[in-house]
């Protein structure tokens, strides 16, 4: 259920059908292996995974800012 909810909220419904464990960084949109020791944050019962500490910090500073506008998301990321 949590994986389905995360996939719906991230806009990637086919994530729930994937055999590998991938999450989408909500800041830059990069695919992240959620089994690895990637940076993560938990908010309102959902775990968000990040490609690196810069994206995690950007999300933690203002989680409401990150919508589906990829051009805005890429500006915050220096690790991708």
Phi and psi restraints in degrees (value plus and minus 20) as a CYANA .aco file:
   2 UNK   PHI     -83.8   -43.8
   2 UNK   PSI     -60.0   -20.0
   3 UNK   PHI     -84.8   -44.8
   3 UNK   PSI     -61.0   -21.0
   4 UNK   PHI     -81.7   -41.7
   4 UNK   PSI     -66.9   -26.9
   5 UNK   PHI     -81.9   -41.9
   5 UNK   PSI     -64.0   -24.0
   6 UNK   PHI     -82.1   -42.1
   6 UNK   PSI     -60.7   -20.7
   7 UNK   PHI     -86.8   -46.8
   7 UNK   PSI     -58.3   -18.3
   8 UNK   PHI     -86.9   -46.9
   8 UNK   PSI     -64.9   -24.9
   9 UNK   PHI     -88.0   -48.0
   9 UNK   PSI     -51.2   -11.2
  10 UNK   PHI    -102.9   -62.9
  10 UNK   PSI     -29.4    10.6
  11 UNK   PHI      64.6   104.6
  11 UNK   PSI      -6.3    33.7
  12 UNK   PHI    -141.9  -101.9
  12 UNK   PSI      58.3    98.3
  13 UNK   PHI     -84.7   -44.7
  13 UNK   PSI     -47.9    -7.9
  14 UNK   PHI     -95.3   -55.3
  14 UNK   PSI     -26.5    13.5
  15 UNK   PHI     -80.3   -40.3
  15 UNK   PSI     -56.4   -16.4
  16 UNK   PHI     -90.6   -50.6
  16 UNK   PSI     -38.3     1.7
  17 UNK   PHI    -114.5   -74.5
  17 UNK   PSI     -25.1    14.9
  18 UNK   PHI     -95.7   -55.7
  18 UNK   PSI     120.2   160.2
  19 UNK   PHI    -100.7   -60.7
  19 UNK   PSI     -43.9    -3.9
  20 UNK   PHI    -111.7   -71.7
  20 UNK   PSI     138.2   178.2
  21 UNK   PHI    -110.6   -70.6
  21 UNK   PSI      76.5   116.5
  22 UNK   PHI    -144.3  -104.3
  22 UNK   PSI     119.6   159.6
  23 UNK   PHI    -143.4  -103.4
  23 UNK   PSI     141.4   181.4
  24 UNK   PHI    -127.6   -87.6
  24 UNK   PSI     106.8   146.8
  25 UNK   PHI     -82.3   -42.3
  25 UNK   PSI     100.5   140.5
  26 UNK   PHI     -90.7   -50.7
  26 UNK   PSI     -34.6     5.4
  27 UNK   PHI    -106.4   -66.4
  27 UNK   PSI     -72.9   -32.9
  28 UNK   PHI    -128.9   -88.9
  28 UNK   PSI     -31.6     8.4
  29 UNK   PHI      66.5   106.5
  29 UNK   PSI     -17.5    22.5
  30 UNK   PHI     -91.3   -51.3
  30 UNK   PSI     123.8   163.8
  31 UNK   PHI     -93.5   -53.5
  31 UNK   PSI     114.2   154.2
  32 UNK   PHI    -147.1  -107.1
  32 UNK   PSI     117.1   157.1
  33 UNK   PHI     -96.7   -56.7
  33 UNK   PSI      91.3   131.3
  34 UNK   PHI     -97.2   -57.2
  34 UNK   PSI     -22.7    17.3
  35 UNK   PHI    -109.1   -69.1
  35 UNK   PSI     -38.4     1.6
  36 UNK   PHI     -99.5   -59.5
  36 UNK   PSI     152.7   192.7
  37 UNK   PHI    -104.2   -64.2
  37 UNK   PSI      29.4    69.4
  38 UNK   PHI     -94.9   -54.9
  38 UNK   PSI     131.5   171.5
  39 UNK   PHI     -79.9   -39.9
  39 UNK   PSI     124.0   164.0
  40 UNK   PHI    -167.9  -127.9
  40 UNK   PSI     137.9   177.9
  41 UNK   PHI    -155.2  -115.2
  41 UNK   PSI     128.6   168.6
  42 UNK   PHI    -136.7   -96.7
  42 UNK   PSI     108.9   148.9
  43 UNK   PHI    -164.6  -124.6
  43 UNK   PSI     110.7   150.7
  44 UNK   PHI      27.3    67.3
  44 UNK   PSI      21.5    61.5
  45 UNK   PHI      61.5   101.5
  45 UNK   PSI     -15.8    24.2
  46 UNK   PHI    -136.6   -96.6
  46 UNK   PSI     114.9   154.9
  47 UNK   PHI    -114.4   -74.4
  47 UNK   PSI     106.6   146.6
  48 UNK   PHI    -127.7   -87.7
  48 UNK   PSI     115.8   155.8
  49 UNK   PHI    -130.7   -90.7
  49 UNK   PSI     127.8   167.8
  50 UNK   PHI    -149.6  -109.6
  50 UNK   PSI     134.2   174.2
  51 UNK   PHI     -93.2   -53.2
  51 UNK   PSI     -45.6    -5.6
  52 UNK   PHI    -188.6  -148.6
  52 UNK   PSI     157.5   197.5
  53 UNK   PHI     -85.7   -45.7
  53 UNK   PSI     -48.9    -8.9
  54 UNK   PHI     -86.7   -46.7
  54 UNK   PSI     -62.6   -22.6
  55 UNK   PHI     -87.4   -47.4
  55 UNK   PSI     -58.6   -18.6
  56 UNK   PHI     -81.5   -41.5
  56 UNK   PSI     -65.0   -25.0
  57 UNK   PHI     -83.7   -43.7
  57 UNK   PSI     -63.5   -23.5
  58 UNK   PHI     -79.9   -39.9
  58 UNK   PSI     -62.5   -22.5
  59 UNK   PHI     -86.6   -46.6
  59 UNK   PSI     -67.1   -27.1
  60 UNK   PHI     -82.4   -42.4
  60 UNK   PSI     -55.1   -15.1
  61 UNK   PHI     -88.9   -48.9
  61 UNK   PSI     -52.4   -12.4
  62 UNK   PHI    -178.6  -138.6
  62 UNK   PSI      54.7    94.7
  63 UNK   PHI     -83.4   -43.4
  63 UNK   PSI     -46.2    -6.2
  64 UNK   PHI     -93.1   -53.1
  64 UNK   PSI     -37.7     2.3
  65 UNK   PHI     -88.9   -48.9
  65 UNK   PSI     -48.6    -8.6
  66 UNK   PHI    -109.4   -69.4
  66 UNK   PSI      76.9   116.9
  67 UNK   PHI    -122.8   -82.8
  67 UNK   PSI    -174.3  -134.3
  68 UNK   PHI    -108.4   -68.4
  68 UNK   PSI     -12.7    27.3
  69 UNK   PHI     -97.4   -57.4
  69 UNK   PSI      77.4   117.4
  70 UNK   PHI     -83.9   -43.9
  70 UNK   PSI     -55.8   -15.8
  71 UNK   PHI     -81.9   -41.9
  71 UNK   PSI     -58.3   -18.3
  72 UNK   PHI     -88.7   -48.7
  72 UNK   PSI     -59.6   -19.6
  73 UNK   PHI     -84.9   -44.9
  73 UNK   PSI     -59.4   -19.4
  74 UNK   PHI     -87.9   -47.9
  74 UNK   PSI     -46.7    -6.7
  75 UNK   PHI     -85.0   -45.0
  75 UNK   PSI     -48.3    -8.3
  76 UNK   PHI    -104.2   -64.2
  76 UNK   PSI     -34.0     6.0
  77 UNK   PHI    -122.0   -82.0
  77 UNK   PSI     106.1   146.1
  78 UNK   PHI    -133.8   -93.8
  78 UNK   PSI     -19.9    20.1
  79 UNK   PHI    -123.0   -83.0
  79 UNK   PSI     -22.3    17.7
